[in-house]
Amino acid sequence: MVFLGLLAASGALAQDTGDWKRVYTGDEYRIEVNVTSFEFDAYGTLQGEIRTVLNKEEVLKDGAKSKTRLEKIEYRLRQRAYRSVQVVQLDGAGKQLQRQDLDNAVWKPLKRGGVMDRVLLAARPGLPFGKWKVASYRFPEGGEQTTEKSHELQRLIGASVWLEGERAQVDQTVCQIPLYKSDHFSVGELARKLGSDIKLPELQSDQVDLIYVKCEGGGWRPAQSMLVKLPEGRMLMLWKGVFLTLKRT
């Protein structure tokens, strides 16, 4: 089940720069999303950053003139809701003028095809959501490699893996209520956490960006998995003590 509506590609994307992708262009302003800013907090809420760049400066209450508004956005994917929890006003030189934290902001319904839905669509390639295929597998150093386990893993080669906000599935095993949480470790810290060495030659640095997936409803055993981001549209998934190498399809 895909939580994003299908949108036509916009010609404005040709003007994207760096980590910022344009999702809306109007007569008075444009809205851009920082596609690398999206992470899951401990409660499974997806957080990211957008900015609104005005064509004309906005005069604030204190007389200062704002050119750009940065917002921290939160999404509850299963409920299809979003809210803005922080707003920072910047002048034309990028200097902060005001900051407002909206701790009690009201959740709003996420409309398919709306601007906030486009924000999610732009951020989606950097998230684990979508359909994957098991390309190979690798054991952690010192991991148990029984003949029975090897046969089971061989049967998984070519199997489909679906990951979405509302549902996750590995081959025929379904998780009805997945909870995602982002975290960051060095390779050494991850090895200590796992209790065994792991070789990640694909990474260009010692930094490991990972996402825990906890199954709060369904047949996953064990109930928690781990996703490790790799370059070139690939990802490792810790599954029953073995890392599956996934490729997007």
PyRosetta script that sets phi, psi and omega in degrees:
from pyrosetta import init, pose_from_sequence

init()
pose = pose_from_sequence("MVFLGLLAASGALAQDTGDWKRVYTGDEYRIEVNVTSFEFDAYGTLQGEIRTVLNKEEVLKDGAKSKTRLEKIEYRLRQRAYRSVQVVQLDGAGKQLQRQDLDNAVWKPLKRGGVMDRVLLAARPGLPFGKWKVASYRFPEGGEQTTEKSHELQRLIGASVWLEGERAQVDQTVCQIPLYKSDHFSVGELARKLGSDIKLPELQSDQVDLIYVKCEGGGWRPAQSMLVKLPEGRMLMLWKGVFLTLKRT")
pose.set_psi(1, 122.6)
pose.set_omega(1, -177.6)
pose.set_phi(2, -97.9)
pose.set_psi(2, 129.2)
pose.set_omega(2, -174.4)
pose.set_phi(3, -87.2)
pose.set_psi(3, -3.5)
pose.set_omega(3, -179.9)
pose.set_phi(4, -106.6)
pose.set_psi(4, 140.9)
pose.set_omega(4, 173.7)
pose.set_phi(5, -77.3)
pose.set_psi(5, 156.8)
pose.set_omega(5, 179.0)
pose.set_phi(6, -80.2)
pose.set_psi(6, 133.5)
pose.set_omega(6, -178.3)
pose.set_phi(7, -127.1)
pose.set_psi(7, 146.9)
pose.set_omega(7, 175.2)
pose.set_phi(8, -74.6)
pose.set_psi(8, 147.4)
pose.set_omega(8, 179.5)
pose.set_phi(9, -67.8)
pose.set_psi(9, 142.5)
pose.set_omega(9, -177.8)
pose.set_phi(10, -102.2)
pose.set_psi(10, 140.7)
pose.set_omega(10, 177.2)
pose.set_phi(11, -64.7)
pose.set_psi(11, -20.2)
pose.set_omega(11, -179.3)
pose.set_phi(12, -64.9)
pose.set_psi(12, -21.3)
pose.set_omega(12, -177.7)
pose.set_phi(13, -65.0)
pose.set_psi(13, -17.5)
pose.set_omega(13, 178.7)
pose.set_phi(14, -65.4)
pose.set_psi(14, -18.9)
pose.set_omega(14, -178.9)
pose.set_phi(15, -98.6)
pose.set_psi(15, 10.8)
pose.set_omega(15, 179.6)
pose.set_phi(16, -64.5)
pose.set_psi(16, 147.8)
pose.set_omega(16, 177.6)
pose.set_phi(17, -135.7)
pose.set_psi(17, 134.4)
pose.set_omega(17, 174.4)
pose.set_phi(18, 57.1)
pose.set_psi(18, -132.6)
pose.set_omega(18, -177.4)
pose.set_phi(19, -83.0)
pose.set_psi(19, -6.7)
pose.set_omega(19, -176.1)
pose.set_phi(20, -96.0)
pose.set_psi(20, 129.5)
pose.set_omega(20, 178.4)
pose.set_phi(21, -120.1)
pose.set_psi(21, 131.9)
pose.set_omega(21, -179.5)
pose.set_phi(22, -78.7)
pose.set_psi(22, 132.6)
pose.set_omega(22, 179.9)
pose.set_phi(23, -118.3)
pose.set_psi(23, -13.7)
pose.set_omega(23, -180.0)
pose.set_phi(24, -155.3)
pose.set_psi(24, 137.6)
pose.set_omega(24, 174.1)
pose.set_phi(25, -131.0)
pose.set_psi(25, 121.8)
pose.set_omega(25, 178.9)
pose.set_phi(26, -121.0)
pose.set_psi(26, -176.0)
pose.set_omega(26, -179.6)
pose.set_phi(27, -69.8)
pose.set_psi(27, -28.3)
pose.set_omega(27, -173.9)
pose.set_phi(28, -111.5)
pose.set_psi(28, -16.4)
pose.set_omega(28, -177.6)
pose.set_phi(29, -163.5)
pose.set_psi(29, 168.8)
pose.set_omega(29, 172.7)
pose.set_phi(30, -130.3)
pose.set_psi(30, 152.4)
pose.set_omega(30, 179.6)
pose.set_phi(31, -119.4)
pose.set_psi(31, 131.8)
pose.set_omega(31, -178.9)
pose.set_phi(32, -127.6)
pose.set_psi(32, 154.1)
pose.set_omega(32, -178.4)
pose.set_phi(33, -122.0)
pose.set_psi(33, 136.4)
pose.set_omega(33, 173.4)
pose.set_phi(34, -84.0)
pose.set_psi(34, 101.5)
pose.set_omega(34, -171.0)
pose.set_phi(35, -71.5)
pose.set_psi(35, -18.0)
pose.set_omega(35, 179.3)
pose.set_phi(36, -92.3)
pose.set_psi(36, -0.2)
pose.set_omega(36, -175.0)
pose.set_phi(37, -89.1)
pose.set_psi(37, -7.9)
pose.set_omega(37, -170.5)
pose.set_phi(38, -81.3)
pose.set_psi(38, 127.5)
pose.set_omega(38, 178.1)
pose.set_phi(39, -146.2)
pose.set_psi(39, 161.2)
pose.set_omega(39, 177.2)
pose.set_phi(40, -99.6)
pose.set_psi(40, 134.5)
pose.set_omega(40, 175.4)
pose.set_phi(41, -85.1)
pose.set_psi(41, -175.8)
pose.set_omega(41, -175.2)
pose.set_phi(42, -65.1)
pose.set_psi(42, -16.0)
pose.set_omega(42, -178.4)
pose.set_phi(43, -102.2)
pose.set_psi(43, 6.7)
pose.set_omega(43, 179.0)
pose.set_phi(44, 84.4)
pose.set_psi(44, 4.9)
pose.set_omega(44, 177.3)
pose.set_phi(45, -77.7)
pose.set_psi(45, 132.1)
pose.set_omega(45, 179.5)
pose.set_phi(46, -88.2)
pose.set_psi(46, 128.9)
pose.set_omega(46, -177.2)
pose.set_phi(47, -122.2)
pose.set_psi(47, 142.8)
pose.set_omega(47, 178.0)
pose.set_phi(48, -158.6)
pose.set_psi(48, 178.7)
pose.set_omega(48, -174.2)
pose.set_phi(49, -123.5)
pose.set_psi(49, 134.9)
pose.set_omega(49, 172.9)
pose.set_phi(50, -126.6)
pose.set_psi(50, 163.0)
pose.set_omega(50, 174.6)
pose.set_phi(51, -138.1)
pose.set_psi(51, 143.7)
pose.set_omega(51, 176.2)
pose.set_phi(52, -111.8)
pose.set_psi(52, 118.6)
pose.set_omega(52, -178.9)
pose.set_phi(53, -105.9)
pose.set_psi(53, 119.1)
pose.set_omega(53, -176.9)
pose.set_phi(54, -84.3)
pose.set_psi(54, 146.0)
pose.set_omega(54, 172.7)
pose.set_phi(55, -73.2)
pose.set_psi(55, -33.8)
pose.set_omega(55, 176.1)
pose.set_phi(56, -122.3)
pose.set_psi(56, 143.8)
pose.set_omega(56, -178.5)
pose.set_phi(57, -63.6)
pose.set_psi(57, 144.6)
pose.set_omega(57, 177.6)
pose.set_phi(58, -100.5)
pose.set_psi(58, 130.5)
pose.set_omega(58, 179.2)
pose.set_phi(59, -86.9)
pose.set_psi(59, 119.4)
pose.set_omega(59, 180.0)
pose.set_phi(60, -82.0)
pose.set_psi(60, 173.6)
pose.set_omega(60, -176.5)
pose.set_phi(61, -60.4)
pose.set_psi(61, -33.0)
pose.set_omega(61, -178.8)
pose.set_phi(62, -87.1)
pose.set_psi(62, 5.6)
pose.set_omega(62, 178.3)
pose.set_phi(63, 93.0)
pose.set_psi(63, -11.7)
pose.set_omega(63, 177.9)
pose.set_phi(64, -67.9)
pose.set_psi(64, 152.5)
pose.set_omega(64, -178.0)
pose.set_phi(65, -109.6)
pose.set_psi(65, 121.9)
pose.set_omega(65, -177.6)
pose.set_phi(66, -103.1)
pose.set_psi(66, 137.1)
pose.set_omega(66, 178.2)
pose.set_phi(67, -108.4)
pose.set_psi(67, -28.4)
pose.set_omega(67, -174.9)
pose.set_phi(68, -136.7)
pose.set_psi(68, 141.7)
pose.set_omega(68, 175.7)
pose.set_phi(69, -120.1)
pose.set_psi(69, 120.0)
pose.set_omega(69, 175.0)
pose.set_phi(70, -96.0)
pose.set_psi(70, 135.3)
pose.set_omega(70, 179.7)
pose.set_phi(71, -130.7)
pose.set_psi(71, 139.1)
pose.set_omega(71, 169.9)
pose.set_phi(72, -95.7)
pose.set_psi(72, 122.3)
pose.set_omega(72, -175.3)
pose.set_phi(73, -110.9)
pose.set_psi(73, 141.3)
pose.set_omega(73, 175.0)
pose.set_phi(74, -118.8)
pose.set_psi(74, 143.8)
pose.set_omega(74, 178.1)
pose.set_phi(75, -126.4)
pose.set_psi(75, 136.3)
pose.set_omega(75, 165.4)
pose.set_phi(76, -105.3)
pose.set_psi(76, 103.5)
pose.set_omega(76, -169.3)
pose.set_phi(77, -68.8)
pose.set_psi(77, -43.3)
pose.set_omega(77, -177.7)
pose.set_phi(78, -65.5)
pose.set_psi(78, -32.7)
pose.set_omega(78, 179.4)
pose.set_phi(79, -89.6)
pose.set_psi(79, -4.6)
pose.set_omega(79, -175.9)
pose.set_phi(80, 48.5)
pose.set_psi(80, 60.5)
pose.set_omega(80, -179.4)
pose.set_phi(81, -137.2)
pose.set_psi(81, 155.9)
pose.set_omega(81, 178.9)
pose.set_phi(82, -145.6)
pose.set_psi(82, 165.4)
pose.set_omega(82, 173.6)
pose.set_phi(83, -160.7)
pose.set_psi(83, 156.9)
pose.set_omega(83, 174.8)
pose.set_phi(84, -97.7)
pose.set_psi(84, 125.4)
pose.set_omega(84, -175.0)
pose.set_phi(85, -112.3)
pose.set_psi(85, -6.9)
pose.set_omega(85, 177.2)
pose.set_phi(86, -155.6)
pose.set_psi(86, 137.0)
pose.set_omega(86, 178.4)
pose.set_phi(87, -130.1)
pose.set_psi(87, 126.2)
pose.set_omega(87, 178.0)
pose.set_phi(88, -121.4)
pose.set_psi(88, 126.1)
pose.set_omega(88, 177.8)
pose.set_phi(89, -95.4)
pose.set_psi(89, 132.9)
pose.set_omega(89, -180.0)
pose.set_phi(90, -122.0)
pose.set_psi(90, 149.7)
pose.set_omega(90, 174.8)
pose.set_phi(91, -85.4)
pose.set_psi(91, -174.4)
pose.set_omega(91, -176.1)
pose.set_phi(92, -64.4)
pose.set_psi(92, -22.1)
pose.set_omega(92, 179.0)
pose.set_phi(93, -92.6)
pose.set_psi(93, 1.1)
pose.set_omega(93, -179.6)
pose.set_phi(94, 87.4)
pose.set_psi(94, 9.7)
pose.set_omega(94, 178.7)
pose.set_phi(95, -81.0)
pose.set_psi(95, 135.9)
pose.set_omega(95, -179.6)
pose.set_phi(96, -69.1)
pose.set_psi(96, 130.8)
pose.set_omega(96, 177.7)
pose.set_phi(97, -104.8)
pose.set_psi(97, -45.2)
pose.set_omega(97, -178.4)
pose.set_phi(98, -144.7)
pose.set_psi(98, 154.0)
pose.set_omega(98, 173.1)
pose.set_phi(99, -138.8)
pose.set_psi(99, 133.3)
pose.set_omega(99, 179.3)
pose.set_phi(100, -130.0)
pose.set_psi(100, 122.1)
pose.set_omega(100, 175.7)
pose.set_phi(101, -97.0)
pose.set_psi(101, 124.2)
pose.set_omega(101, -175.0)
pose.set_phi(102, -105.7)
pose.set_psi(102, 74.2)
pose.set_omega(102, -173.6)
pose.set_phi(103, -63.8)
pose.set_psi(103, -30.0)
pose.set_omega(103, -176.5)
pose.set_phi(104, -111.2)
pose.set_psi(104, 30.4)
pose.set_omega(104, -178.6)
pose.set_phi(105, -61.8)
pose.set_psi(105, 142.6)
pose.set_omega(105, -178.4)
pose.set_phi(106, -81.0)
pose.set_psi(106, 138.5)
pose.set_omega(106, 175.4)
pose.set_phi(107, -74.9)
pose.set_psi(107, 136.5)
pose.set_omega(107, -179.5)
pose.set_phi(108, -115.3)
pose.set_psi(108, 149.8)
pose.set_omega(108, 178.6)
pose.set_phi(109, -67.9)
pose.set_psi(109, 140.2)
pose.set_omega(109, 179.7)
pose.set_phi(110, -88.5)
pose.set_psi(110, 114.4)
pose.set_omega(110, -177.1)
pose.set_phi(111, -88.9)
pose.set_psi(111, 131.5)
pose.set_omega(111, 179.0)
pose.set_phi(112, -64.4)
pose.set_psi(112, 128.9)
pose.set_omega(112, -179.5)
pose.set_phi(113, 86.1)
pose.set_psi(113, -7.4)
pose.set_omega(113, 178.2)
pose.set_phi(114, -75.5)
pose.set_psi(114, 176.2)
pose.set_omega(114, -176.7)
pose.set_phi(115, -61.2)
pose.set_psi(115, -43.5)
pose.set_omega(115, -178.5)
pose.set_phi(116, -69.3)
pose.set_psi(116, -25.8)
pose.set_omega(116, 173.5)
pose.set_phi(117, -72.1)
pose.set_psi(117, -36.7)
pose.set_omega(117, 176.5)
pose.set_phi(118, -65.7)
pose.set_psi(118, -35.7)
pose.set_omega(118, 176.9)
pose.set_phi(119, -59.1)
pose.set_psi(119, -45.5)
pose.set_omega(119, 178.4)
pose.set_phi(120, -64.2)
pose.set_psi(120, -38.9)
pose.set_omega(120, 179.7)
pose.set_phi(121, -63.4)
pose.set_psi(121, -40.8)
pose.set_omega(121, 179.2)
pose.set_phi(122, -66.6)
pose.set_psi(122, -34.7)
pose.set_omega(122, -178.0)
pose.set_phi(123, -82.0)
pose.set_psi(123, -15.9)
pose.set_omega(123, -171.5)
pose.set_phi(124, -55.8)
pose.set_psi(124, -41.2)
pose.set_omega(124, -179.1)
pose.set_phi(125, -59.2)
pose.set_psi(125, -25.8)
pose.set_omega(125, 179.0)
pose.set_phi(126, -88.9)
pose.set_psi(126, -2.5)
pose.set_omega(126, 179.1)
pose.set_phi(127, -103.9)
pose.set_psi(127, 163.2)
pose.set_omega(127, -176.5)
pose.set_phi(128, -78.9)
pose.set_psi(128, 0.6)
pose.set_omega(128, -172.2)
pose.set_phi(129, -70.9)
pose.set_psi(129, 145.0)
pose.set_omega(129, 177.7)
pose.set_phi(130, 127.6)
pose.set_psi(130, -169.0)
pose.set_omega(130, -178.9)
pose.set_phi(131, -100.1)
pose.set_psi(131, 133.3)
pose.set_omega(131, 179.6)
pose.set_phi(132, -125.3)
pose.set_psi(132, 165.0)
pose.set_omega(132, 175.0)
pose.set_phi(133, -131.2)
pose.set_psi(133, 139.1)
pose.set_omega(133, 178.6)
pose.set_phi(134, -74.4)
pose.set_psi(134, 116.7)
pose.set_omega(134, -178.0)
pose.set_phi(135, -96.6)
pose.set_psi(135, -33.8)
pose.set_omega(135, -178.8)
pose.set_phi(136, -166.2)
pose.set_psi(136, -174.6)
pose.set_omega(136, 176.8)
pose.set_phi(137, -149.4)
pose.set_psi(137, 159.6)
pose.set_omega(137, 177.8)
pose.set_phi(138, -144.1)
pose.set_psi(138, 143.0)
pose.set_omega(138, 177.2)
pose.set_phi(139, -90.3)
pose.set_psi(139, 140.3)
pose.set_omega(139, 168.1)
pose.set_phi(140, -59.9)
pose.set_psi(140, 153.3)
pose.set_omega(140, 178.9)
pose.set_phi(141, -57.7)
pose.set_psi(141, 125.4)
pose.set_omega(141, -179.4)
pose.set_phi(142, 86.3)
pose.set_psi(142, -0.2)
pose.set_omega(142, -179.5)
pose.set_phi(143, -70.0)
pose.set_psi(143, 152.9)
pose.set_omega(143, -177.6)
pose.set_phi(144, -71.0)
pose.set_psi(144, 127.5)
pose.set_omega(144, -177.3)
pose.set_phi(145, -123.3)
pose.set_psi(145, 73.0)
pose.set_omega(145, -179.9)
pose.set_phi(146, -81.8)
pose.set_psi(146, 159.2)
pose.set_omega(146, 178.4)
pose.set_phi(147, -62.4)
pose.set_psi(147, -39.9)
pose.set_omega(147, 179.3)
pose.set_phi(148, -62.1)
pose.set_psi(148, -43.9)
pose.set_omega(148, -180.0)
pose.set_phi(149, -66.4)
pose.set_psi(149, -39.5)
pose.set_omega(149, 179.5)
pose.set_phi(150, -62.2)
pose.set_psi(150, -40.7)
pose.set_omega(150, 177.7)
pose.set_phi(151, -64.4)
pose.set_psi(151, -41.1)
pose.set_omega(151, 178.3)
pose.set_phi(152, -62.0)
pose.set_psi(152, -42.7)
pose.set_omega(152, -179.2)
pose.set_phi(153, -68.6)
pose.set_psi(153, -38.0)
pose.set_omega(153, 177.9)
pose.set_phi(154, -60.3)
pose.set_psi(154, -35.7)
pose.set_omega(154, 178.8)
pose.set_phi(155, -68.1)
pose.set_psi(155, -21.1)
pose.set_omega(155, -180.0)
pose.set_phi(156, -82.5)
pose.set_psi(156, -17.5)
pose.set_omega(156, 179.7)
pose.set_phi(157, -59.0)
pose.set_psi(157, 124.9)
pose.set_omega(157, -177.6)
pose.set_phi(158, 89.8)
pose.set_psi(158, -7.7)
pose.set_omega(158, -179.6)
pose.set_phi(159, -71.3)
pose.set_psi(159, 154.9)
pose.set_omega(159, -179.3)
pose.set_phi(160, -89.2)
pose.set_psi(160, 145.4)
pose.set_omega(160, 173.2)
pose.set_phi(161, -127.9)
pose.set_psi(161, 122.9)
pose.set_omega(161, 177.7)
pose.set_phi(162, -110.6)
pose.set_psi(162, 131.3)
pose.set_omega(162, 176.5)
pose.set_phi(163, -130.2)
pose.set_psi(163, 121.2)
pose.set_omega(163, 177.2)
pose.set_phi(164, -141.9)
pose.set_psi(164, 171.9)
pose.set_omega(164, 179.7)
pose.set_phi(165, -66.3)
pose.set_psi(165, -29.7)
pose.set_omega(165, -174.9)
pose.set_phi(166, -100.0)
pose.set_psi(166, -12.7)
pose.set_omega(166, -171.4)
pose.set_phi(167, -164.3)
pose.set_psi(167, 147.8)
pose.set_omega(167, 175.0)
pose.set_phi(168, -138.1)
pose.set_psi(168, 146.0)
pose.set_omega(168, -176.2)
pose.set_phi(169, -148.7)
pose.set_psi(169, 131.8)
pose.set_omega(169, 173.5)
pose.set_phi(170, -116.8)
pose.set_psi(170, 110.8)
pose.set_omega(170, -174.6)
pose.set_phi(171, 56.4)
pose.set_psi(171, -115.6)
pose.set_omega(171, -179.6)
pose.set_phi(172, -100.0)
pose.set_psi(172, 0.9)
pose.set_omega(172, -176.6)
pose.set_phi(173, -93.5)
pose.set_psi(173, 120.5)
pose.set_omega(173, -170.2)
pose.set_phi(174, -110.3)
pose.set_psi(174, 138.6)
pose.set_omega(174, 168.2)
pose.set_phi(175, -112.3)
pose.set_psi(175, 116.1)
pose.set_omega(175, -176.1)
pose.set_phi(176, -77.9)
pose.set_psi(176, -28.2)
pose.set_omega(176, -177.3)
pose.set_phi(177, -133.4)
pose.set_psi(177, 83.6)
pose.set_omega(177, 177.8)
pose.set_phi(178, -81.6)
pose.set_psi(178, 143.5)
pose.set_omega(178, 175.9)
pose.set_phi(179, -121.4)
pose.set_psi(179, 120.8)
pose.set_omega(179, -176.3)
pose.set_phi(180, -102.0)
pose.set_psi(180, 144.7)
pose.set_omega(180, 177.5)
pose.set_phi(181, -146.4)
pose.set_psi(181, 126.3)
pose.set_omega(181, -179.8)
pose.set_phi(182, -84.8)
pose.set_psi(182, 150.1)
pose.set_omega(182, 175.7)
pose.set_phi(183, -156.9)
pose.set_psi(183, 166.4)
pose.set_omega(183, -177.2)
pose.set_phi(184, -139.7)
pose.set_psi(184, 135.0)
pose.set_omega(184, 179.0)
pose.set_phi(185, -141.5)
pose.set_psi(185, 162.0)
pose.set_omega(185, 163.6)
pose.set_phi(186, -80.3)
pose.set_psi(186, 166.1)
pose.set_omega(186, 179.1)
pose.set_phi(187, -60.3)
pose.set_psi(187, -40.4)
pose.set_omega(187, 179.3)
pose.set_phi(188, -64.9)
pose.set_psi(188, -41.7)
pose.set_omega(188, 178.7)
pose.set_phi(189, -63.8)
pose.set_psi(189, -40.2)
pose.set_omega(189, 178.9)
pose.set_phi(190, -64.9)
pose.set_psi(190, -41.1)
pose.set_omega(190, 179.4)
pose.set_phi(191, -61.9)
pose.set_psi(191, -41.9)
pose.set_omega(191, 178.5)
pose.set_phi(192, -65.8)
pose.set_psi(192, -36.9)
pose.set_omega(192, 179.9)
pose.set_phi(193, -67.3)
pose.set_psi(193, -37.7)
pose.set_omega(193, -180.0)
pose.set_phi(194, -80.0)
pose.set_psi(194, -19.7)
pose.set_omega(194, -177.3)
pose.set_phi(195, 79.7)
pose.set_psi(195, 14.8)
pose.set_omega(195, 178.2)
pose.set_phi(196, -159.6)
pose.set_psi(196, 155.0)
pose.set_omega(196, 179.7)
pose.set_phi(197, -71.3)
pose.set_psi(197, 149.8)
pose.set_omega(197, 174.9)
pose.set_phi(198, -137.0)
pose.set_psi(198, 131.4)
pose.set_omega(198, -179.7)
pose.set_phi(199, -95.4)
pose.set_psi(199, 125.2)
pose.set_omega(199, -180.0)
pose.set_phi(200, -128.1)
pose.set_psi(200, 68.3)
pose.set_omega(200, -177.4)
pose.set_phi(201, -66.7)
pose.set_psi(201, -17.0)
pose.set_omega(201, -178.5)
pose.set_phi(202, -71.7)
pose.set_psi(202, -24.1)
pose.set_omega(202, -176.3)
pose.set_phi(203, -75.8)
pose.set_psi(203, 142.5)
pose.set_omega(203, -179.7)
pose.set_phi(204, -89.9)
pose.set_psi(204, -4.1)
pose.set_omega(204, 179.4)
pose.set_phi(205, -145.7)
pose.set_psi(205, 179.2)
pose.set_omega(205, 179.0)
pose.set_phi(206, -83.2)
pose.set_psi(206, -5.3)
pose.set_omega(206, -177.4)
pose.set_phi(207, -82.7)
pose.set_psi(207, 130.1)
pose.set_omega(207, 178.2)
pose.set_phi(208, -113.7)
pose.set_psi(208, 118.0)
pose.set_omega(208, 175.8)
pose.set_phi(209, -98.0)
pose.set_psi(209, 119.7)
pose.set_omega(209, -176.7)
pose.set_phi(210, -133.8)
pose.set_psi(210, 164.7)
pose.set_omega(210, 178.4)
pose.set_phi(211, -132.7)
pose.set_psi(211, 124.1)
pose.set_omega(211, 172.6)
pose.set_phi(212, -79.6)
pose.set_psi(212, 142.3)
pose.set_omega(212, 173.6)
pose.set_phi(213, -123.5)
pose.set_psi(213, 109.4)
pose.set_omega(213, 178.5)
pose.set_phi(214, -102.7)
pose.set_psi(214, 127.7)
pose.set_omega(214, -178.8)
pose.set_phi(215, -91.6)
pose.set_psi(215, 109.2)
pose.set_omega(215, -178.8)
pose.set_phi(216, -94.7)
pose.set_psi(216, 0.7)
pose.set_omega(216, 177.2)
pose.set_phi(217, -166.5)
pose.set_psi(217, 111.2)
pose.set_omega(217, -179.4)
pose.set_phi(218, 145.2)
pose.set_psi(218, -164.9)
pose.set_omega(218, -169.5)
pose.set_phi(219, -103.9)
pose.set_psi(219, 16.0)
pose.set_omega(219, -179.9)
pose.set_phi(220, -69.8)
pose.set_psi(220, 131.7)
pose.set_omega(220, 174.9)
pose.set_phi(221, -138.9)
pose.set_psi(221, 112.8)
pose.set_omega(221, 1.6)
pose.set_phi(222, -69.5)
pose.set_psi(222, 167.1)
pose.set_omega(222, -172.1)
pose.set_phi(223, -79.6)
pose.set_psi(223, -6.7)
pose.set_omega(223, -179.8)
pose.set_phi(224, -124.6)
pose.set_psi(224, 137.7)
pose.set_omega(224, 175.6)
pose.set_phi(225, -122.6)
pose.set_psi(225, 178.5)
pose.set_omega(225, -178.6)
pose.set_phi(226, -142.5)
pose.set_psi(226, 135.4)
pose.set_omega(226, 178.7)
pose.set_phi(227, -113.5)
pose.set_psi(227, 130.4)
pose.set_omega(227, 178.2)
pose.set_phi(228, -116.9)
pose.set_psi(228, 120.3)
pose.set_omega(228, -178.3)
pose.set_phi(229, -71.5)
pose.set_psi(229, 135.7)
pose.set_omega(229, 176.1)
pose.set_phi(230, -125.2)
pose.set_psi(230, 161.4)
pose.set_omega(230, 177.8)
pose.set_phi(231, -69.2)
pose.set_psi(231, 168.3)
pose.set_omega(231, 170.8)
pose.set_phi(232, 60.4)
pose.set_psi(232, 43.0)
pose.set_omega(232, 173.9)
pose.set_phi(233, 66.0)
pose.set_psi(233, 31.9)
pose.set_omega(233, 178.9)
pose.set_phi(234, -123.5)
pose.set_psi(234, 165.6)
pose.set_omega(234, -177.0)
pose.set_phi(235, -160.0)
pose.set_psi(235, 144.5)
pose.set_omega(235, 171.9)
pose.set_phi(236, -95.4)
pose.set_psi(236, 141.5)
pose.set_omega(236, 176.4)
pose.set_phi(237, -127.5)
pose.set_psi(237, 118.7)
pose.set_omega(237, 176.8)
pose.set_phi(238, -73.9)
pose.set_psi(238, 118.1)
pose.set_omega(238, -174.3)
pose.set_phi(239, -137.4)
pose.set_psi(239, 109.3)
pose.set_omega(239, 178.8)
pose.set_phi(240, 55.3)
pose.set_psi(240, 43.2)
pose.set_omega(240, 175.4)
pose.set_phi(241, 83.9)
pose.set_psi(241, 3.9)
pose.set_omega(241, -179.1)
pose.set_phi(242, -128.3)
pose.set_psi(242, 145.7)
pose.set_omega(242, 176.7)
pose.set_phi(243, -91.8)
pose.set_psi(243, 118.3)
pose.set_omega(243, 172.3)
pose.set_phi(244, -87.6)
pose.set_psi(244, 135.0)
pose.set_omega(244, 174.2)
pose.set_phi(245, -92.0)
pose.set_psi(245, 118.9)
pose.set_omega(245, -177.3)
pose.set_phi(246, -106.3)
pose.set_psi(246, 145.2)
pose.set_omega(246, 173.7)
pose.set_phi(247, -125.6)
pose.set_psi(247, 139.6)
pose.set_omega(247, 177.9)
pose.set_phi(248, -65.9)
pose.set_psi(248, 145.2)
pose.set_omega(248, 176.8)
pose.set_phi(249, -122.4)
pose.dump_pdb("model.pdb")
